[in-house]
């Protein structure tokens, strides 16, 4: 699978973002699932939506798909409210359960999609199904999990949405089928300029396909922005405990040279010390410094929900424009 983050995005600043959330919150009886969530997802990006169970990922997508109303704040899809006809026409949402009529054949399922959607692309839908050798005359209830997922993808892509939202779309698939479907998904999205918002717990998989990232934890937004910008704003530092004096790995005994930087995570393992920082200038001391990969970055923020959030300029809504972002050049 190719790394789609190599694609150059020539974004028009005047173009409406695929999603713009401003202070969005949703409260259930058990408490808040999402709070004060503000971000922009530029059109045409492949965005990973990451967070632990219960963090608000499904709630956020359901609000954008007009399946839920926010308790607080506003959300727009290509400049329109989710309940508008325009938004509904341009959006497709594939839930984790992938609801399909089990007694319908594959052909009948695609026919339903064609009759319910004015902009339906029958050829694209059939190509996705046939690429997996799924019999058109087979009933949905007789298909394997991978085959049903492929039919669900065909329904979603057949609508030719401008925004495709996928909630854990491949969690029930084996690695080979998952790889094949992901390849198909990315090829279709890039070819048609579709914006994709995809939640997944498979962090290493997101690394190969996503060029934009949203990380939510404890109901709030922790990271948002272009993947390369987010990575370059951080340094992953490794050193020996013997190099760091009598440090025992506690926050109060941080090496003095790290106190000037924004600390995301600090861990010790035996004699090894690891720190993820957002540097405020050069980092001094005996550290091996590297740019973190996407999985290392996401895991650190998920392990440390109290770390200061970071929203890059592309992901900021106008009300956030006064915020700062400084991906400085650092030297170990």
C-alpha positions, -999 to 999 in steps of 0.1 A, spaced: 0 0 0 14 34 -10 18 62 15 -9 87 4 6 114 26 30 120 -3 1 135 -23 4 173 -26 -27 192 -13 -32 225 -32 -60 238 -9 -80 268 -18 -83 290 14 -117 301 2 -130 266 -2 -154 254 24 -140 229 48 -155 194 47 -163 197 85 -162 228 107 -170 222 144 -173 251 168 -176 243 205 -195 211 197 -206 190 228 -230 162 233 -243 151 267 -260 118 275 -276 107 308 -243 92 319 -224 124 312 -206 142 284 -194 121 254 -179 152 237 -171 186 250 -161 219 234 -148 203 202 -136 229 177 -117 221 145 -117 223 107 -112 193 84 -101 207 50 -118 192 19 -100 164 1 -80 150 31 -78 115 44 -83 120 81 -78 95 109 -101 99 140 -84 83 170 -93 78 206 -101 52 233 -135 36 235 -161 62 248 -140 92 238 -167 106 215 -156 94 180 -189 78 170 -208 107 186 -188 133 165 -195 114 132 -232 108 141 -236 146 146 -220 153 112 -243 126 96 -274 142 112 -281 112 133 -275 131 166 -280 167 176 -253 185 196 -261 196 231 -238 226 226 -221 243 197 -225 241 159 -212 218 132 -213 224 94 -206 201 65 -193 220 35 -208 251 49 -243 237 54 -260 223 85 -261 185 87 -299 184 85 -299 203 52 -306 186 19 -273 197 5 -254 182 34 -273 149 32 -266 147 -6 -228 151 -1 -223 129 29 -222 91 34 -218 74 68 -208 38 73 -215 26 108 -195 -1 125 -225 -24 124 -229 -20 86 -267 -24 85 -279 -42 54 -311 -61 46 -301 -97 50 -328 -111 27 -318 -88 -2 -295 -101 -28 -263 -81 -35 -279 -70 -68 -311 -59 -50 -290 -40 -25 -272 -21 -52 -306 -15 -70 -319 0 -37 -289 23 -36 -295 34 -72 -332 42 -67 -326 61 -34 -297 82 -46 -300 106 -76 -262 107 -82 -257 70 -79 -226 55 -97 -236 19 -105 -203 11 -122 -183 21 -92 -205 1 -68 -204 -30 -90 -166 -27 -94 -161 -27 -56 -183 -58 -52 -168 -78 -81 -132 -70 -70 -139 -93 -41 -157 -120 -62 -189 -114 -44 -218 -131 -63 -244 -106 -73 -272 -132 -68 -262 -141 -33 -283 -130 -3 -266 -106 21 -273 -130 50 -252 -157 34 -221 -136 29 -190 -136 50 -181 -106 71 -156 -94 46 -181 -98 17 -207 -79 36 -182 -51 44 -174 -49 7 -211 -45 -2 -215 -18 25 -185 0 10 -201 -3 -25 -233 13 -12 -213 42 4 -191 48 -26 -220 44 -51 -235 75 -36 -204 94 -48 -202 114 -15 -179 144 -11 -175 133 26 -173 97 35 -173 89 73 -163 54 84 -167 42 119 -143 13 126 -151 0 91 -127 -30 91 -125 -41 127 -141 -75 120 -119 -84 90 -88 -105 87 -55 -86 77 -56 -97 40 -91 -86 34 -86 -54 54 -55 -45 33 -74 -52 0 -104 -31 11 -82 -3 24 -63 -2 -9 -97 0 -28 -109 27 -5 -79 49 -9 -77 45 -46 -114 55 -50 -111 85 -26 -80 99 -42 -94 94 -77 -126 113 -69 -112 138 -44 -134 124 -16 -128 136 19 -126 106 42 -130 107 80 -122 72 94 -121 61 130 -98 31 138 -80 15 167 -54 1 142 -29 29 146 -2 14 123 -27 11 95 -36 48 98 0 58 94 1 45 58 -31 62 46 -39 94 66 -26 129 60 -47 145 86 -54 136 122 -79 141 149 -72 127 184 -100 128 210 -97 117 246 -119 121 277 -144 139 254 -121 166 242 -98 173 213 -62 165 220 -45 168 185 -58 181 152 -40 189 120 -18 179 91 1 148 100 35 161 89 30 194 108 20 175 139 50 152 137 75 180 130 62 200 160 75 172 184 107 155 193 111 120 207 140 121 231 159 90 243 186 89 269 201 69 298 190 75 334 227 77 343 229 106 320 201 124 337 214 124 373 194 108 399 161 111 381 135 85 392 111 91 363 87 114 382 75 147 369 90 166 397 125 152 390 126 161 353 160 168 339 165 206 340 171 208 303 135 196 296 117 221 318 119 248 292 99 227 267 62 215 265 62 180 279 37 155 265 50 123 280 80 112 302 87 76 309 115 54 322 122 17 315 152 3 333 181 26 325 162 40 294 145 74 296 120 85 269 104 119 265 80 133 239 83 172 239 71 201 219 104 220 218 107 257 226 141 261 210 171 238 210 172 208 233 204 205 252 218 175 270 228 140 261 197 130 242 191 111 210 165 132 192 141 119 165 109 130 149 82 106 162 62 85 138 25 88 138 19 58 160 43 70 187 27 105 186 -9 91 190 0 67 217 17 94 238 -13 117 237 -37 88 244 -16 77 274 -13 113 287 -48 129 284 -36 159 305 -9 169 280 -15 203 264 -36 199 232 -22 210 199 -43 223 170 -24 233 138 -34 263 118 -51 243 91 -73 227 117 -82 259 135 -116 275 132 -116 313 129 -123 318 166 -90 299 173 -70 321 149 -53 339 177 -38 307 190 -2 299 184 16 271 166 54 269 164 71 239 149 106 251 156 138 237 143 157 220 171 191 205 177 200 177 201 
